[in-house]
Amino acid sequence: MYLTQFRLNTARAGARKLLSSPQAMHAAVMSSFPEPPATEGEASSPRVLWRLDRNARSEVRLFLSSPARPDLTHLVEQAGWPAVATPEAPGWKTYDYGTFLARLDKGSTWDFRLTANPVHYARTKKGQKSTKRTAHLVPEYQLQWLLDRQDRGGFRVLEKPPERRHVQHGDEYQCVVREQRNLSFHKRGNDDRVQLLAVTYDGRLEVTDPDALRALLTRGLGKAKAYGCGLMTLAPTPQGS
């Protein structure tokens, strides 16, 4: 497994085009591999996952998890800084993700970031018998969507000590739900319009089942994985925090 990071040059028209269309970004990501990667239907195997982190207006980074090492030359030429790229510093960084994953231990704690599509099935009209997949719009329910997937995912979102809670109810967990984005685009080749809600979670977790968490990190969590949802990444918890 590999984890790759690429910073987009937001001043370029090619980058703005990719950022405006999850469909275009998905195609660009998949073009990074000479062989077709695993698809949504192959849920039992590691697959290609990607996420856009918008840290500032001019700082947008693409994170890419994949079973095979990617080649992002085309992205550098379209949306990066090709004039300064060299063989030693091609414009992206790829890390050995498998070694990191193998070292995950039960009981260890990590900061995490996840962009996901929190949905549920509900009747959208009074008296309607069938249910329809619909997005959770309220942060409280978006957080609960993640909490409901803890046990199967091999992790536990850490709770805040009582003295650090700002309100009596609704501030129990070390997790912030932020950057809610409505994605709307046409599927390539037809007139069907796709509408998705993408939500980013920043928080802290404890590993409860390393094998289950490894599966989640390499296969993704939730729906809409082809459109930038489902990738969770971990970072060391700062000492003393």
N, C-alpha and C positions, 0 to 999 in steps of 0.2 A: 504494500500500500504506500501511496505517496500523498503528501499534502503540499500544495503549491499556492504561492501568493503572488499576485500581480497587481501593480498599481496602474489605474487608468489615467491617462492624460485628459482630463475633462475639458481642456481647451480645444481639443480636436473634434471635428465633426463626426469622425468614425466612432469615437468614444460616446458622444452624446446619442448617436443612433442606437448603440448597443444598450445604453442605460435606459432608453425610452421603450425598449421592447424586450421582455423576457424571452420571447420566441427567437429573436435575433441573437441574444446572448446565449441561449441554449444551443443554437446551431454553431456558434463560434466555439463554444466549449467542446462540443462533440467533434469538431474539426481538428482538435488538438491530438487526436489519436488515429493512427493508420488503420487500426482494426476497429470495427463497431463495438463500443462498450456495452456492458449489460444494460438492459432496459428496465422500465418500471415493472414489467411482468415477472422479472427474475428476482423475486423478493428474497430468495434464500442465499444469494451471492452478494458480495460487495459490488457496489455500483458507483458510477460517477455522480458526485454531489457537488453543488456549487452554491455560493452565497456572495452577495454584495454587501460590504460594510461601508456605510457612508459616515465616515468619521468627521468630515467637514465638507463644505461645498466643493472645495478643490481637492479633497483627499478621499477617493473612492477606491477600495481594494476588492479584488476578486479572490476568494478563497475556493480552492478546488481540491476535493478528495477523490482519489482514483486508484483502481487496482494497477494500472499501467502508468509509466512515466509519461507526462504530456510534453508536447512541443508547442509553445505559445508564440512561435515566430510570427505567425499571421496576426496575432493580437497586438504584438509590439508594433508591427508595421501599420496596423489599422488604428490602434487606440493607445499606443504607448509613446516611447521616445526612441525611435529607431536610429537616430543620428548618434546617440551615445552608447548604443548597445555594442558589446564585444563578446567574443566567444567565452571569455571568463565571466562576464556579467551580461547575459543575454537580454535582461529586462524583466526577468521573473526569477523566483527562488523556489526550488523544489526540495522537500525534506523527506527523509526516510520515515514515513508514518508508522510502518509496521513495527519497528523497534520500539517506538513510543507506546504503541498500543499493547505490546507484549508485556510492558512493565507496569501496567495498571494494576494496582493492588486494592483488595477489599479494605475499606476503612479510610483510604486516602481521600483528601479533599481537594477540589479544584474549582477555579472560577470557570464559568462556561458562558458561551454565547450561542444562541440558536435563533434562526429565522424559520418560522413555521407557518402553516396554514391551519389554524385551529377551527375545526368545523364540527358540526353535529347534525343529526337528522331530526327534522321537525316537520309538523304539518303547517304549511304556510297560509292556509285558508281555513276558515271555520267550517267544520263538517267534512273536511277532506280526509279520505281514508289513507291514502299513500303519503309517505314522508319524502322530504326533499333535503338534499345536503345543503346546509346553509352555514355561513360563518358566524362565529361568536364575535359580537361587536363590543362587548363590555369587558374592560380589563380584568374584572373579578372572575368572569367565566373563562377568559383566555388563560389566566393563570391556573384555574382549576383544570382546564383541558390538559395542561402540562403535568399537574400533580397526579391526575388520573393515570398517567403513563409511566410513573416512577417505577413501580414494582417490576413491571415487565421489562422496562428499559435498563434495569440494573443500577439505578441511582436513587438518591434521596435529596431533594432540595432542602438545604439547611434552614432551620428556623432561626429567627432573631431572638437574642436574649430579651426578656421582658423589658429591661431598662432601655433598650434601643428602639422600642416600638413607639411610633409617633401617635398612633391611635389605638384604641382598645381592640377593635376588630378590623381586619383587612390589611394588617401590616405585620403578619406573623412570619413571613418567609423572606429569606435573603434572595429575592428575585424581583427585578423590575421589568415590567412589560412596557415597551416603548416602540417608537417608530412604526406606527401602524400605517401601512400603505395599501391603497386600492389599486390593483393591477387589472387593466382592461386592454385586450388586444384580440385581433382576428387570428384564427388558426390559419396557417399557411395552406393554400390550395382550396379553401372554401370560405363561405361567408359566416361561419359560426363564430360568435364572439365569446371569448373566455373572460370571465370576471372572477378575480381572486382577491382575498385579503391576506396580506403577508404581515406578520407581527414578529418583532425581535425581542428576545428575552435575554437579559443579562443577569447572572446570578451566581450562586455558589452551591456546589453539590458534594455529596459523599458517595463514593463507590460502594454499592452493596453487592453487586454481582458482576465481576470483571468481564466474564464471557458475554453476558447479556449487553453490557454497555459497549463492548467492542463491536458487537453486532449492530447496535444502534448507530454508532459512530461511522460505520462503513456502509450501512444500508439506508440510513436516514430515518427520520421520524415524521409521520403524518403524510398528508397528500401533497400534490403539486411539486414533487421533487424535480421535475424537468424544468420548472420555472423559478428556481432559486430558493426553494423551501426544503427543509428537512436536515440541513447540515448543522450539526452541533460540533463546536470545537472547544477544547479545554486549554487552560493556561494555569501555571502554578499560582497557588494562593499566596499573596504577599505575606511575608513573616510579620507577625504582630498585629495582623488585621483580623 
